[in-house]
Amino acid sequence: MYKKILFILVIVTSLSASNYDDFFREYQKNNFTRACKIGKKIYSHNERDEKLLSVIGKACLKADYISTVGTIQSRLRTTKEARVNSVIFSTVVLQKRLIYQFMYDGTDISTLALPVFDHPLSHTFVAIRDKDYKVTSTSPKTIEFDVGDEHYKVYIDKNDSGRIVIEVKDKNNKITTHRYL
């Protein structure tokens, strides 16, 4: 009986170690989508390891897995660094919700002051808050604005469950698309 339990523990521990290695390898290669997916697997076994949760949250933020970031932010509270990351994560989640309200309901967010970060949701929030955008379509609602050398196009994709889509075109005309539900 004890041998079976010990065998199971060894297998589970080696699988977890493999997931950690895979996570950090993907993170270091800037493959944030894959790192986030692996991180979601190891998250439930490490809910108290705030350093690991912060790194998983950063990977998921860069991969646009905003709902995962929202889940992680509530666990970050015991260290200064963890609290800073929690504020970043929760702010981006709130900015996403406010952009939804604006795009769907026309909610005025011009009086709101939130921290801003180098993230497409933050750039979009600032443009809407500061009314620094141009409406290019009303059905579906589409807005456009510029941030530095980048051109942003934000719209509701009625064909994709009503997701908010942010297309960012850089100075070389390369378009990066971000989709949020």
N, C-alpha and C positions, 0 to 999 in steps of 0.2 A: 504494500500500500504506500509506504513512504517513498519507495523507489519511483512509483508512478507520479506522485506529487512532485518529487524532485525533478524528474524528467520533464514534466509539464512546465515547471518554473524555468528550467534551463532553456527550453524551446521559446517560451514567451520572452524571456530576457534577451535571447539572441535576436529574435525578430524585432524587438524594440530597438536594440542597438543598431541593427541594420537600417531601420527607419530613420534614426537620428543621423547616421552617416549619410544616407541618401538625401535627407533634408538639407544638411549643411553643404553637401556637394552641389546640389541644385541651386541653393542660395548663392554660393560663391561664384557659380557660373552665370549668375543673373537670370536664371530660369525661374522667375518668381511664380509663374502659374504652377509649375510642377512642385516647387518648394511648398507653396501654400497647400496644395492637395495632400502632400505627404505630412505637412505640419498639422492639418486637420485630423489626421489619423493618430498622431502622437499627442495632440492637445488634451484629450480626455484623461490620459495617464499622467499628465503633468500640470494640472490646473493650479498648482501652487508655485511652480517654477516661473517666476515673473520675467526673468531674463529670457528664457526660452519662449515664453508667450509673446514677449515684445518682438522678438525676431520673427516669429511666425506671423504676428500681426503686421509687421513691416512688409514681409513677403506678400501677404494677402492684400495689403493696401496697394502695393505696386502692381499686383495682378488683377486689381479691380474686384476682388471678392469682398465687397463692402459689408455684406451681412456677417461674414466670419469675423471681420474686424470689430463689428458691433458686439459680437458675443465675447470676444477676447477682452475688450476694453473694460468690461465690468470686473474682471479678475485682477486688474493691475492697480494695486493700492498701497503696498507696504513700503516701497522705496521711492525716492524722488524721481529717478529715471522712469520707473514704472508709471507713476502718476502723470509725468509729462507725456509719455506715450499714450496713456489713457485719454488725456485731453485731445491729443492729435486725432486719435481714432474716433472718439465720440464726436468731435467737431466735424470731421468729414462725413460721418453718418448723418448728422443733423443737416449739413449743407445739402446732401443728397435729397433729404426729405423736403427741405425748403425749395429746392429747384423743382421738384415734383409739384409742389403746391403752386409755384409760379407758372409752370408750363401748363398745368391742367386747369387751375382755378384763377390764374391771374393775381394771386396773392402778392401784395406789396411787401417786399422785404427790405426796403430802403432804410428802415430805422434800426436794423439789426447789426450789431457789431460782434463779429466772431473772429477768432484767430484765423489767419490765412496761411496756407501751405502751398508748396509747389506740387500741386495735384490738379488734374483737369476739373474735378468737382469744385475745388477752391477757386480756381480761375473763373469758372462759370458763375459761382455764387457772387464773387466780387463784381463781375460785369453786370449781373442782374441787380444786385444791391445798389450799385452806383449808376444804374440806368445807362450804362455805356455799351449798348448793343443796338442792333438794327433788326426789326422784325421783317423777315423776308417772306413769310407765309403765315396765314392765320388758321388754315385748316389743311393739314395739321400745323400746329404752331411751330414755327422755326425762327430761331434768332441766330445772328452772326455777330462776331466781334473779334478783335485782334488783341493778342498779348505778346508784346515784343515782335519777333519775326514770325509768330505763329498765328494762323487764322482758324478760328473756332466756328463750327456750325453745330447748333444744338437743336434737336427736334424730337418729336414723339413718333416712334415707329409703330404705327397701328397694326402692321403685319407681324410684329414680334411681341405680342402680349402687352403692347402699350409701353414698351421700354423707352426710357430717355436715352438718346444716343448723342454722344459728343464726338464729333470728328475734328481732329486737329491736323491741319496741314502745315508742314514746316516750310522753310524758305526754299527747299529743293522740291517742293510739291509732293512730298511723301505724306500720305494720310494714315494716321493712326486712329482707330475707332474704339471707343469705349461705350459699353452698353450697361445700363443700370435698370434693375427692376425694383 
